[in-house]
Amino acid sequence: MACGFRRSIASQLSRVLDLPPENLIKSISAVPISRKEEVADFQLSVDSLLENNNDHSRPDIQIQAMRLAEKLKCDTVVSEISTGQGTVNFKINRELLTKTVLQQVIEDGSKYGLKSELFSGLPQKRIVVEFSSPNVAKKFHVGHLRSTIIGLLGTGFQLFGYEEKLQSSPLQHLFEVYVQVNKEAADDKNVAQSAHEFFQRLELGDMQALALWQKFRDLSIEEYMRIYKRLGVHFDEYSGESFYREKSQEVLKLLDSKGLLQKTLKGTAVVDLSGNGDPSSICTVMRSDGTSLYATRDLAAAIDRMEKYNFDKMIYVTDKGQKKHFQQVFQMLQIMGYDWAERCQHVPFGVVQGMKTRRGDVTFLEDVLNEIRLRMLQNMASIKTTKELENPQETAEQVGLAALIIQDFRGFLLSDYQFSWDRVFQSRGDTGVFLQYTHARLHSLEETFGCGYLNDFNTACLQEPQSVSILQHLLRFDEVLYRSSQDLQPRHIVSYLLTLSHLAAVAHRTLHIRNSPPEVAGARLHLFRAVRSVLANGMKLLGITPVCRM
């Protein structure tokens, strides 16, 4: 695979440059494919070798690249060495490239790309990821693709709730109660006061309030799990910030004992993160009645999770509106003496705009999932090439989810974007439907021809430009995975898979299997099998279940 080629190139470079090969491996990158011209397979940026020199003493990069290239020699791995703009380029022996890449893809299976030396130097880590965070007793809003909502329904249920409806359709009924109690609270201050008192009783451990909240929590989580299952999402633990109401009081005591807690004239308690009274750096951690706030409970949750998991990193995935909140939480952990606060990271995302179903503005995520399935079923029914399916509803949902995920992950996570149903469901272009269609078509090739051809193959039969472009692109998979692991942006993987699918589409039109000589057909089938395997790996990383027929 790419790492083996990198190591071979690095070994020769290390002898010339008198540097350890390990120092050079990450400076050697696979070259992105070009539709205009054949490119080398790997390149070394000479600039990266001279990064310690300042601009005044740094020699001309192009001259350095040429001098370095002259000292290097072709061998059994590298068949050609050239220079580019500040780079030394390496072309791998074509038959070795073909054999190595295809064998590695099949042998490594779902681990292809992850066994690369790009990852070998990284220690195994325990990472806690907090995401989704829907509110107990509030139905899954579509914003849970990108947001977190806060609320409490104790008073509302006592006023408007029905036990029978709660048992049969908990989230729907509690949502109706939520809407009704909010409307009442806007007109009646007593209702708002009652809701506040319910929360206070909950914080103080009132058994009746706790029992009602526990019922809400259990029924909500049960229904969330059903919706999570449709999304292919599994959690190891369900514990929201409200779970830490008791421990939040311990946090307040700790803040007070360290002299960090300040009382205001209104009776609230705050922490001044600036140390000089800057209003923008004041974080409120306790209400005037002694009850905790969101920040207090997040502090308690972080401390508890460190004690429980001893994590190397904890990542919070929420909307960008909570950026300041997490900055303050992490800063408070630091001044409380928790050095591990630097291991906490907030990954923010933007807002989805304009998402509507045919019934109007979206309220619930489940409505979107149902809409996706319905629209995809209709699309599939209108296409003549659609195969007869055992479970068309399940296939429609998996293809629809792929469409939604690719639309969401194509750009920077932090960017807002305008949602479009028409764009999401395009079968051509850079969409999730196109990825699923490509995977299903390649799977069909294996079903049709696989039995007779998948024993061995002749590398000389895969030297067409279309084959070489695919092999070069497969080389880059480990780099793409590494990049996404470093900046936590899925867009790199999305872009890679879309390019791979376009390359596969071109190859499928020109590299025929049917009516080709057995040796040629077998080699091409190996190539398409490798493409499908890597495509499936990448889709699964994004939370997409590849379909085999559509």
C-alpha positions as CSV (number, residue, x, y, z in Angstrom):
1,M,0.0,0.0,0.0
2,A,1.0,3.7,0.0
3,C,2.9,3.4,3.3
4,G,5.1,0.7,1.8
5,F,6.0,2.9,-1.2
6,R,6.5,5.9,1.1
7,R,8.9,3.9,3.2
8,S,10.9,2.8,0.2
9,I,11.1,6.4,-1.1
10,A,11.9,7.7,2.4
11,S,14.8,5.1,2.8
12,Q,16.5,6.3,-0.3
13,L,16.0,10.0,0.7
14,S,17.3,9.4,4.2
15,R,20.6,8.2,2.8
16,V,21.0,11.3,0.6
17,L,19.7,13.8,3.2
18,D,21.2,12.1,6.3
19,L,17.8,12.2,8.0
20,P,15.9,9.3,9.7
21,P,13.2,7.8,7.3
22,E,10.5,8.4,10.0
23,N,11.1,12.1,9.7
24,L,10.4,12.0,6.0
25,I,7.4,9.7,5.6
26,K,4.8,12.4,6.3
27,S,6.5,14.8,3.9
28,I,5.9,12.3,1.1
29,S,2.3,12.6,-0.2
30,A,0.3,10.8,-2.9
31,V,-0.3,13.1,-5.9
32,P,-4.0,13.9,-6.6
33,I,-5.1,12.6,-9.9
34,S,-5.5,14.9,-12.9
35,R,-8.0,14.6,-15.7
36,K,-5.7,16.6,-18.0
37,E,-2.4,14.7,-17.8
38,E,-0.8,11.6,-16.3
39,V,0.8,12.6,-13.0
40,A,3.4,11.0,-10.7
41,D,2.3,8.8,-7.8
42,F,4.2,10.6,-4.9
43,Q,5.9,13.9,-4.4
44,L,8.2,15.3,-1.8
45,S,7.8,19.0,-1.0
46,V,11.4,20.4,-0.8
47,D,9.9,23.4,1.1
48,S,9.0,21.1,4.0
49,L,12.7,20.0,4.3
50,L,13.8,23.6,4.5
51,E,11.1,24.9,6.9
52,N,13.6,25.6,9.6
53,N,15.5,28.1,7.4
54,N,14.4,31.7,7.4
55,D,13.5,33.5,4.2
56,H,16.8,35.3,3.8
57,S,19.0,32.2,4.0
58,R,16.7,29.8,2.2
59,P,18.2,28.7,-1.2
60,D,16.0,28.7,-4.3
61,I,13.5,25.9,-3.9
62,Q,13.4,24.8,-7.5
63,I,17.2,24.5,-7.7
64,Q,17.2,22.5,-4.5
65,A,14.5,20.2,-5.9
66,M,16.6,19.6,-9.1
67,R,19.8,19.0,-7.1
68,L,18.1,16.5,-4.8
69,A,16.5,14.6,-7.8
70,E,19.9,14.3,-9.4
71,K,21.2,12.4,-6.4
72,L,18.3,9.9,-6.4
73,K,18.1,6.8,-8.5
74,C,15.4,4.6,-9.9
75,D,15.1,1.1,-8.4
76,T,12.7,-1.8,-8.4
77,V,10.0,0.4,-6.7
78,V,10.5,3.8,-8.3
79,S,10.6,3.8,-12.1
80,E,10.8,7.5,-12.8
81,I,12.0,10.6,-10.8
82,S,11.2,14.1,-11.9
83,T,10.8,17.6,-10.5
84,G,7.8,19.9,-10.2
85,Q,7.2,23.3,-8.6
86,G,9.4,22.9,-5.6
87,T,8.8,19.1,-5.5
88,V,10.6,15.9,-6.3
89,N,8.1,13.5,-8.0
90,F,8.2,9.7,-8.0
91,K,6.5,7.3,-10.3
92,I,6.0,3.8,-9.0
93,N,6.7,0.7,-11.2
94,R,3.2,0.2,-12.8
95,E,2.9,-3.5,-12.4
96,L,4.1,-3.3,-8.8
97,L,1.7,-0.5,-8.1
98,T,-1.2,-2.5,-9.5
99,K,-0.4,-5.7,-7.7
100,T,0.4,-4.1,-4.3
101,V,-2.6,-1.8,-4.1
102,L,-5.2,-4.4,-5.2
103,Q,-3.8,-7.1,-2.9
104,Q,-3.7,-4.7,0.0
105,V,-7.3,-3.5,-0.4
106,I,-8.5,-7.1,-0.4
107,E,-6.3,-8.4,2.4
108,D,-6.9,-5.4,4.8
109,G,-10.6,-5.3,4.1
110,S,-12.3,-2.7,6.4
111,K,-8.8,-1.8,7.9
112,Y,-7.5,-0.6,4.5
113,G,-5.9,2.8,5.0
114,L,-5.8,2.5,8.8
115,K,-2.8,0.2,8.8
116,S,-0.8,3.0,7.1
117,E,2.4,4.3,8.7
118,L,0.7,7.6,8.9
119,F,-1.2,6.1,11.8
120,S,1.4,3.8,13.2
121,G,3.2,6.5,15.2
122,L,-0.1,7.6,16.9
123,P,-0.8,6.0,20.3
124,Q,-4.0,4.3,21.0
125,K,-6.3,6.7,22.8
126,R,-9.6,6.6,24.8
127,I,-11.9,9.3,23.4
128,V,-15.3,10.3,24.7
129,V,-17.6,11.9,22.2
130,E,-20.7,13.7,23.3
131,F,-23.1,14.4,20.5
132,S,-26.8,14.7,19.5
133,S,-28.0,15.7,23.0
134,P,-31.7,15.8,22.5
135,N,-33.7,17.0,25.4
136,V,-35.5,14.4,27.5
137,A,-39.2,14.9,27.0
138,K,-38.9,16.9,23.8
139,K,-39.4,15.1,20.5
140,F,-36.5,14.8,18.2
141,H,-36.3,18.1,16.3
142,V,-34.7,18.2,12.9
143,G,-32.2,20.5,14.6
144,H,-30.7,17.4,16.2
145,L,-28.8,17.0,13.0
146,R,-27.2,20.2,14.1
147,S,-28.5,21.5,17.4
148,T,-29.3,20.9,21.1
149,I,-32.5,22.2,22.8
150,I,-33.1,22.8,26.5
151,G,-36.5,22.5,28.3
152,L,-38.3,20.9,31.3
153,L,-41.9,19.7,31.2
154,G,-42.8,18.7,34.8
155,T,-45.3,21.5,35.4
156,G,-46.8,21.1,31.9
157,F,-47.4,17.4,32.4
158,Q,-49.1,18.0,35.8
159,L,-51.4,20.5,34.1
160,F,-52.1,19.0,30.7
161,G,-50.6,15.4,30.6
162,Y,-52.4,12.1,30.2
163,E,-50.8,8.9,31.4
164,E,-52.3,6.8,28.5
165,K,-50.9,9.1,25.8
166,L,-47.6,9.2,27.6
167,Q,-47.3,5.4,27.4
168,S,-48.5,5.0,23.8
169,S,-46.6,7.9,22.2
170,P,-44.4,9.6,24.8
171,L,-42.4,12.1,22.7
172,Q,-45.4,13.2,20.7
173,H,-47.6,13.7,23.8
174,L,-44.8,15.5,25.7
175,F,-44.2,17.8,22.7
176,E,-47.9,18.7,22.7
177,V,-47.7,19.4,26.4
178,Y,-44.5,21.5,25.9
179,V,-46.2,23.6,23.3
180,Q,-49.3,24.1,25.5
181,V,-47.4,24.9,28.7
182,N,-45.2,27.4,26.9
183,K,-48.3,29.2,25.6
184,E,-49.8,29.2,29.1
185,A,-46.6,30.5,30.7
186,A,-46.5,33.4,28.3
187,D,-49.9,34.6,29.5
188,D,-49.8,33.4,33.1
189,K,-46.8,34.2,35.4
190,N,-48.0,31.6,37.9
191,V,-47.4,28.8,35.3
192,A,-43.9,30.1,34.7
193,Q,-43.3,30.3,38.5
194,S,-44.7,26.7,38.9
195,A,-42.3,25.4,36.3
196,H,-39.4,27.1,38.1
197,E,-40.4,25.6,41.4
198,F,-40.6,22.1,39.8
199,F,-37.1,22.5,38.6
200,Q,-36.0,23.6,42.1
201,R,-37.7,20.6,43.7
202,L,-35.9,18.4,41.2
203,E,-32.5,19.9,42.1
204,L,-33.2,19.4,45.8
205,G,-34.1,15.8,45.3
206,D,-37.9,15.8,45.8
207,M,-39.0,12.2,45.3
208,Q,-42.2,13.0,43.4
209,A,-40.5,15.4,41.0
210,L,-37.6,12.9,40.5
211,A,-40.0,10.0,39.8
212,L,-41.9,12.0,37.2
213,W,-38.6,13.1,35.6
214,Q,-37.3,9.5,35.6
215,K,-40.4,8.4,33.8
216,F,-40.0,11.1,31.2
217,R,-36.3,10.1,30.8
218,D,-36.9,6.3,30.5
219,L,-39.7,6.7,27.9
220,S,-37.9,9.4,26.0
221,I,-34.7,7.3,25.7
222,E,-36.6,4.3,24.6
223,E,-38.1,6.2,21.7
224,Y,-34.8,8.0,20.9
225,M,-33.2,4.6,20.6
226,R,-35.7,3.6,18.0
227,I,-35.0,6.7,16.0
228,Y,-31.2,6.4,16.6
229,K,-31.5,2.9,15.2
230,R,-32.9,4.3,11.9
231,L,-29.9,6.5,11.7
232,G,-27.5,3.7,12.4
233,V,-26.3,5.4,15.6
234,H,-25.4,3.6,18.8
235,F,-24.4,5.1,22.2
236,D,-22.4,3.5,24.9
237,E,-24.0,5.7,27.5
238,Y,-27.1,7.9,27.8
239,S,-26.5,10.6,30.4
240,G,-27.4,14.2,29.8
241,E,-26.4,17.2,31.8
242,S,-29.5,17.0,33.9
243,F,-28.2,13.7,35.2
244,Y,-25.6,15.7,37.2
245,R,-27.9,17.9,39.3
246,E,-26.5,16.5,42.6
247,K,-22.9,16.7,41.5
248,S,-23.3,20.2,40.3
249,Q,-23.7,21.3,44.0
250,E,-20.3,19.7,44.7
251,V,-18.9,21.8,41.8
252,L,-20.3,25.0,43.4
253,K,-18.7,24.1,46.7
254,L,-15.4,23.4,45.0
255,L,-15.5,26.8,43.2
256,D,-16.3,28.5,46.4
257,S,-13.5,26.8,48.3
258,K,-11.0,28.0,45.7
259,G,-12.3,31.6,46.0
260,L,-13.6,31.6,42.5
261,L,-17.3,32.0,43.3
262,Q,-18.7,35.6,43.5
263,K,-22.2,36.6,44.7
264,T,-24.0,39.3,42.8
265,L,-26.5,41.8,44.1
266,K,-29.3,39.7,42.5
267,G,-28.2,36.7,44.5
268,T,-26.8,34.7,41.7
269,A,-23.3,33.2,41.7
270,V,-20.7,33.9,39.0
271,V,-17.2,33.1,38.0
272,D,-15.0,36.0,36.6
273,L,-12.8,34.3,34.0
274,S,-10.9,37.5,33.2
275,G,-9.9,38.3,36.7
276,N,-10.6,41.9,36.2
277,G,-14.4,42.1,36.0
278,D,-14.7,42.0,32.2
279,P,-18.5,41.6,31.6
280,S,-17.9,39.4,28.6
281,S,-15.9,36.9,30.7
282,I,-18.5,36.5,33.5
283,C,-20.1,33.1,33.6
284,T,-23.2,32.5,35.8
285,V,-23.1,29.2,37.6
286,M,-26.0,29.4,40.1
287,R,-29.4,31.0,40.1
288,S,-30.5,33.2,43.0
289,D,-32.5,30.3,44.5
290,G,-29.4,28.1,44.6
291,T,-30.2,25.9,41.6
292,S,-27.6,25.0,39.0
293,L,-27.3,26.1,35.4
294,Y,-26.2,24.4,32.2
295,A,-22.6,25.4,32.6
296,T,-22.5,24.0,36.2
297,R,-23.9,20.7,35.2
298,D,-21.5,20.5,32.2
299,L,-18.6,21.1,34.6
300,A,-19.9,18.3,36.9
301,A,-20.4,16.0,33.8
302,A,-16.8,16.6,32.6
303,I,-15.3,15.9,36.0
304,D,-17.4,12.7,36.4
305,R,-16.5,11.4,32.9
306,M,-12.8,12.0,33.6
307,E,-13.1,10.0,36.8
308,K,-15.1,7.3,35.0
309,Y,-13.3,6.9,31.7
310,N,-9.8,8.6,32.3
311,F,-10.1,9.8,28.7
312,D,-7.3,11.1,26.5
313,K,-9.7,13.4,24.8
314,M,-13.3,14.5,25.1
315,I,-15.1,15.9,22.1
316,Y,-18.4,17.9,22.3
317,V,-20.2,18.1,19.0
318,T,-22.9,20.8,19.1
319,D,-24.0,23.8,17.1
320,K,-21.8,26.9,16.8
321,G,-24.1,28.9,19.0
322,Q,-22.6,27.1,22.0
323,K,-19.0,28.1,21.2
324,K,-18.7,30.6,24.1
325,H,-20.4,28.2,26.5
326,F,-17.7,25.6,26.0
327,Q,-14.9,28.1,26.0
328,Q,-16.1,29.1,29.4
329,V,-16.6,25.6,30.7
330,F,-13.0,24.5,29.6
331,Q,-11.5,27.7,31.1
332,M,-13.3,27.1,34.4
333,L,-12.0,23.5,34.5
334,Q,-8.5,25.0,34.0
335,I,-8.7,27.5,36.9
336,M,-10.3,24.8,39.1
337,G,-7.0,23.0,38.7
338,Y,-7.9,20.3,36.2
339,D,-5.0,20.2,33.8
340,W,-6.9,17.7,31.6
341,A,-9.2,20.5,30.5
342,E,-6.8,20.9,27.6
343,R,-8.0,17.5,26.4
344,C,-11.5,18.8,25.9
345,Q,-12.5,20.0,22.5
346,H,-15.6,21.6,21.0
347,V,-16.4,20.7,17.4
348,P,-19.0,23.3,16.3
349,F,-21.3,23.1,13.3
350,G,-23.5,25.4,11.3
351,V,-27.2,25.6,10.7
352,V,-29.4,23.8,8.1
353,Q,-31.7,26.4,6.6
354,G,-35.0,25.9,4.6
355,M,-35.7,22.3,5.4
356,K,-39.4,21.6,4.8
357,T,-41.5,18.5,4.2
358,R,-44.6,18.5,2.0
359,R,-46.7,19.2,5.0
360,G,-44.8,22.4,5.7
361,D,-42.0,23.5,8.0
362,V,-40.1,20.7,9.6
363,T,-40.6,20.1,13.3
364,F,-39.3,16.6,14.0
365,L,-36.4,14.6,12.7
366,E,-38.6,11.6,12.4
367,D,-40.7,13.5,9.9
368,V,-37.6,14.1,7.8
369,L,-36.7,10.5,7.9
370,N,-40.2,9.5,6.8
371,E,-40.1,12.2,4.1
372,I,-36.7,10.9,2.8
373,R,-38.1,7.4,2.6
374,L,-41.2,8.4,0.8
375,R,-39.4,10.6,-1.8
376,M,-36.8,8.0,-2.4
377,L,-39.4,5.3,-3.0
378,Q,-41.1,7.5,-5.5
379,N,-37.8,8.3,-7.3
380,M,-36.9,4.6,-7.4
381,A,-40.3,3.7,-8.8
382,S,-39.9,6.2,-11.6
383,I,-36.5,4.9,-12.8
384,K,-36.6,2.1,-15.3
385,T,-33.3,0.6,-14.1
386,T,-34.5,0.0,-10.5
387,K,-34.1,-3.6,-9.5
388,E,-36.8,-5.6,-7.9
389,L,-36.0,-5.4,-4.2
390,E,-36.8,-7.6,-1.2
391,N,-37.4,-4.6,1.1
392,P,-37.8,-1.4,-1.0
393,Q,-38.7,0.7,2.1
394,E,-35.5,-0.2,3.8
395,T,-33.4,0.4,0.7
396,A,-35.2,3.8,0.1
397,E,-34.4,4.8,3.6
398,Q,-30.7,3.9,3.4
399,V,-30.3,5.6,0.1
400,G,-32.1,8.7,1.4
401,L,-30.0,8.8,4.5
402,A,-26.9,8.7,2.4
403,A,-28.2,11.6,0.4
404,L,-28.9,13.6,3.6
405,I,-25.5,12.8,5.1
406,I,-23.5,13.7,2.0
407,Q,-25.3,17.0,1.7
408,D,-24.5,17.7,5.3
409,F,-20.9,16.7,5.2
410,R,-19.8,18.1,1.8
411,G,-18.7,21.4,3.2
412,F,-17.0,22.7,6.4
413,L,-19.0,21.6,9.4
414,L,-19.0,25.2,10.6
415,S,-20.8,26.5,7.5
416,D,-24.5,27.2,7.3
417,Y,-26.2,25.9,4.2
418,Q,-29.5,26.1,2.3
419,F,-31.2,22.7,2.2
420,S,-32.7,21.5,-1.1
421,W,-34.7,18.3,-1.6
422,D,-34.1,18.4,-5.4
423,R,-30.3,18.7,-5.0
424,V,-30.2,16.0,-2.3
425,F,-31.9,13.4,-4.5
426,Q,-30.1,13.9,-7.8
427,S,-28.8,10.5,-9.0
428,R,-25.9,12.1,-10.9
429,G,-23.4,14.6,-9.6
430,D,-21.9,14.9,-6.2
431,T,-24.7,13.3,-4.1
432,G,-25.2,10.4,-1.7
433,V,-27.6,8.8,-4.2
434,F,-24.7,8.7,-6.7
435,L,-22.5,7.0,-4.1
436,Q,-25.1,4.3,-3.3
437,Y,-25.8,3.8,-7.0
438,T,-22.1,3.3,-7.7
439,H,-21.8,0.8,-4.9
440,A,-24.9,-1.2,-6.0
441,R,-23.7,-1.3,-9.6
442,L,-20.2,-2.6,-8.6
443,H,-21.8,-5.2,-6.3
444,S,-23.9,-6.3,-9.3
445,L,-20.7,-6.8,-11.3
446,E,-19.3,-9.1,-8.7
447,E,-22.6,-11.1,-8.5
448,T,-22.7,-11.5,-12.2
449,F,-19.1,-12.4,-12.9
450,G,-17.3,-12.9,-9.6
451,C,-17.3,-16.7,-9.3
452,G,-15.1,-17.3,-12.3
453,Y,-12.6,-14.5,-12.0
454,L,-11.6,-13.7,-8.5
455,N,-8.8,-16.2,-8.0
456,D,-5.8,-14.3,-9.5
457,F,-5.1,-11.6,-12.0
458,N,-2.5,-10.3,-14.5
459,T,-1.2,-6.9,-13.6
460,A,-0.3,-6.2,-17.2
461,C,-4.0,-6.1,-18.0
462,L,-4.6,-3.0,-15.9
463,Q,-2.4,-0.4,-17.5
464,E,-5.0,1.7,-19.3
465,P,-5.3,5.4,-18.1
466,Q,-8.6,4.7,-16.4
467,S,-7.2,1.8,-14.4
468,V,-4.1,3.8,-13.4
469,S,-6.2,6.8,-12.3
470,I,-8.2,4.5,-10.0
471,L,-5.1,2.9,-8.5
472,Q,-3.5,6.3,-7.9
473,H,-6.7,7.4,-6.1
474,L,-6.8,4.3,-4.0
475,L,-3.2,5.1,-2.9
476,R,-4.5,8.3,-1.3
477,F,-7.1,6.8,1.0
478,D,-4.9,6.6,4.0
479,E,-3.9,10.3,3.6
480,V,-7.6,11.3,3.5
481,L,-8.4,9.3,6.6
482,Y,-5.4,10.8,8.4
483,R,-6.4,14.3,7.4
484,S,-10.0,13.8,8.7
485,S,-8.7,12.3,11.9
486,Q,-6.6,15.4,12.5
487,D,-9.1,18.2,11.8
488,L,-12.3,16.2,12.5
489,Q,-13.8,17.3,9.1
490,P,-15.7,14.6,7.2
491,R,-15.6,16.6,4.0
492,H,-12.2,15.1,3.0
493,I,-13.7,11.6,3.0
494,V,-16.8,12.8,1.1
495,S,-14.7,14.5,-1.6
496,Y,-12.5,11.4,-1.9
497,L,-15.5,9.0,-2.3
498,L,-17.2,11.2,-4.8
499,T,-14.1,11.3,-7.0
500,L,-13.7,7.6,-6.6
501,S,-17.3,7.1,-7.8
502,H,-16.8,9.3,-10.8
503,L,-13.6,7.4,-11.7
504,A,-15.5,4.1,-11.4
505,A,-18.3,5.4,-13.6
506,V,-15.8,6.3,-16.4
507,A,-14.0,2.9,-16.0
508,H,-17.3,1.0,-16.0
509,R,-18.2,2.6,-19.4
510,T,-14.8,1.8,-21.0
511,L,-13.3,-1.2,-19.2
512,H,-15.8,-3.9,-20.1
513,I,-15.9,-7.3,-18.5
514,R,-18.5,-9.0,-20.7
515,N,-17.0,-10.3,-24.0
516,S,-13.4,-9.5,-22.8
517,P,-10.7,-12.2,-22.8
518,P,-10.8,-14.1,-19.4
519,E,-7.4,-12.7,-18.3
520,V,-8.5,-9.1,-19.0
521,A,-12.0,-9.6,-17.5
522,G,-10.5,-11.0,-14.3
523,A,-8.1,-8.2,-13.8
524,R,-10.8,-5.6,-14.3
525,L,-13.1,-7.3,-11.9
526,H,-10.4,-7.2,-9.3
527,L,-10.1,-3.5,-9.9
528,F,-13.8,-2.9,-9.5
529,R,-14.0,-5.1,-6.5
530,A,-11.3,-3.0,-4.8
531,V,-13.2,0.2,-5.7
532,R,-16.4,-1.2,-4.1
533,S,-14.5,-2.3,-1.0
534,V,-12.9,1.1,-0.4
535,L,-16.2,2.9,-1.3
536,A,-18.0,0.8,1.3
537,N,-15.3,1.5,4.0
538,G,-15.6,5.2,3.4
539,M,-19.4,5.3,3.4
540,K,-19.5,3.3,6.7
541,L,-17.1,5.8,8.3
542,L,-19.6,8.5,7.4
543,G,-22.5,6.6,9.0
544,I,-23.9,5.4,5.7
545,T,-25.0,1.8,5.1
546,P,-24.0,0.8,1.6
547,V,-26.9,-0.9,-0.4
548,C,-26.2,-3.8,-2.8
549,R,-29.3,-3.3,-5.0
550,M,-31.3,-0.3,-6.0
